[in-house]
Amino acid sequence: MLISPETSGNIGAIARIMANFDAKKLVIINPKCEVLAKEALDRASHAKNILKKAIIINEQDNSIIQKKIRKLGNHIIATTAKLANDYNILRTAENIDDILPKLAEKDSEIVLLFGRESSGLSNRELEFADFTMTIPAAKKYPVLNLSHAVSVCLYELYKNYNSKELNKKKPKKAKQKEITQLNKLINETIDKMSFIRESQDKTLRLTWKKVISKLMLSRRETFALIGYFKKLLKRR
């Protein structure tokens, strides 16, 4: 949900980002620019449909706005880059990677609130939310462009909502017995080498063992290396 966005291009970019991360409902409250301007449509690219179906709410009464927001989901999360000390509860925010994994469950309906480009969300608008979160950034320049902030948040949500499916797509990691077999072949190859000092032999074995551990090889990669070292040994 965008509250009083000021730039048509950002709205279009956000529609495109929503399509990237399978978010379908764009709600805009009191826009300060033309939502369907050419720049917005151009930047939306293949997500023009999201832009054209955006729900526009023109309402000045904060209590009515709050009721409309509440109807959209069961977790309302406001975003802010402006943090304060512990005495300002509204500006006390959790980091994005601390809060979203806790809330992104299959039955949860999360509404993300983003403020205007020039000043973000007001204190009154932060009161609309159940939670306030922030994206950690450099202290010298912590304020992200609106569309960039939306991108980071939607990526985190998508990743957490679809963690099981995304994990299935990852290459299968090598089993310990396969890594052991690979290390054995590497050591057999080193056995056939000659070193001036015994310490060189030991250092090489330890180095290979550490390198293999750090690589976190997939099964396919491990089998390829096993085949490679087997061929090396046959040639000697």
N, C-alpha and C positions, 0 to 999 in steps of 0.2 A: 504494500500500500504506500503510495506516494502522497505526502501532504504538501500542497502548494509548490509543486515543481516549477522551476522558472525557465527551463531550457527545453525546447522541443526535441533537440538532438538527443539529449539524455533520455527522454521518454522513449524515443525510438530504439536507442541502444539497449535500454532495459527490456523492451519487448523481445528483442533478439536474444538477450541473455536468458530470459525466461524460457524461450523455446529450447535453448541449449540444455537447460537443466529441468525440463519437463514441468515447469510451473505455468499454469494456464490462466489464473485469474488476476488481472491487473485492475486495481482500484485506485482512483486518483481523486483526492479531495481538494477542492478549490484550486485548480491549476491556474498558474499565472502566465501561461503561454498556450499556444494552439496545439492541442494534442495530436491532431491529424495534419499538421503542417507537412509540407513536402520534405523538409529535413528529417522529421520524425519518421515518415514513411520510408524514406531512403535508408536511414540507419537501421530500421527494423528489418530490412532485407526480406527474408522468407518468413518472418514472423509478423507480417502486416495484419494477419487475422487476429492475433492477440491484441494488437493496438486498436483495431477497429471494434473489438468487442469489449474494450476497457469500460469499466463502470465509473462514470463521472458523478461525483457528489459535490454539489454546490450548496454549502450549508455553513452558516456562521455560528450557529448555536453549538457550543462545545458538548453539551449534554446529549444532544441528538447525534452528533458525530460519534461520541463514545458508544452510544447504544448500537449504532450501525456497525461500528468496528467489532463490537462484542458478538454480534450475530454471525460474523465471518469465520470464527475459529475458537478453539478452547485454550489456546496459548497465544497471547498477544505479546510480541517482543519489540521493544523500541530500540533503535540504534543511535549511538552518539559517539562522537570523537572528543566531545568536551567533557572532561572528567573533573571531579571536584574532590574535596576531602570527605572524610567519613560523616561529617555533620550535614552534608547535602545528600540526603538519601536518594533523591531523584537522579543525581549524577553519579551515584555509586554503581558502576557497571561491572558485569562479569565478562571475561574474555570469551570471544565467540566459540573457541574450541573447548571451553569448559561447559557452556550452557547447551549448545545445540545437540550434542550426543545424548544428553539426558532427556531432551524433549522430543527428539525425532523418532517417534514410534509410529507403527502402522496406523493406529487409530487416532493419532493426534492431528489436529488441523492448526497449523501454525500461521499466524499473520505477522508479517514483518513490517514495521513502520519505519519509513525513511522520511527525513525532513527536507526542507528546501536547500538548494545548493549554497546559498549565501550564509545561512545561519543555522541550518539543521532544525531539530525539533525544539520547540519551546518547553519550558518547565511544565506548563499546563498540558501540553500534548504528551509529554512523558508520563503523565498521570493516567493516560488512556491504557497503558500497558501493564502486564503482570510482571514483566522482567525488562531489564535494560542491559544491553550488551554493547561491547565495543570491539573493534578490530585493532589489535596491537600494531602500532606503526612507529616510525622514527619520531622522537620527541620534538625535533626541530620542525617537522612538517607532518603532523599526525592525521590531518584531514584528507580523506580520500575523495576523489571525484565521485559523485552520486552513483553513476552507472558502475564504477569500479567496486564500490562498496556493496552494491546489490549483487554483483558477480561473485564476490568472495562469500557472501552469505548464502546465496543459492547453491554454490558449489558445496559448501559444508553441509547444507541440508540434503542435497542430492546424494552425497557420499554416505551420509548416515542413514537415510531412508532406504538406500539400495545396497547396503554393505554386503549382504549375502550374495546378491547377484554379481556384484563387482568382484568379490573374492573368487567366484566360480570362474571368472574370465582370466584370472591370474595364472601364469604358468605354474605347474606343479613343482614344488620344491623337492630337491633331491633328498632321499632318505639317508639316514646316518650310515647305513651299511654301504651305500653307494659312494658316499664321501670317503669312508674308510678304505674302500677298494681303490678309489682314485689316489688317495695318499700313499697306499701301499705300492702302486705302480710308479708313482713319482719317486719314492724312496729306492725302488729297485733300479730305476734309471740312474739315480745319483750313485748307487752302489758301483755302477760301471764306470764312474768318472774317477779321475785321480786328482788329489789335492796336495799341495805342499804341506799344509798344516791341517791337523785334525779339526781345529776350530772352524775352518772354512766349510768342511763337510757338515758339521753340526749347524752352522749358521744357515746354510742353504736349505737344509731340511726344515728348520724352524720357520724360515721365511716362506717357503712353499705352503706349509701348514697354515700359517697365519693368512696368507693371501687367499687360499681356498676357503677358509672360514669367513673372511670378510666379503667375499663375492656373493655369498648366499645363492649358490648356483641352482638353476632349475634342473629337473631330471634330464631334460634333453641336452642341456649344456654339459652336464656331468658325463653322460654317455658319450658325447662327442670327444671329451677330453680323455676318457678311459680308452676309447678307440685309438686316439692319437698316441698315447703313451705305450699302448700295446704294440703299435707299429714301430715306434722308436726302439723298443726292446728287441723286436724280431730282427731289426737291421744290424744290431750289434753282435 
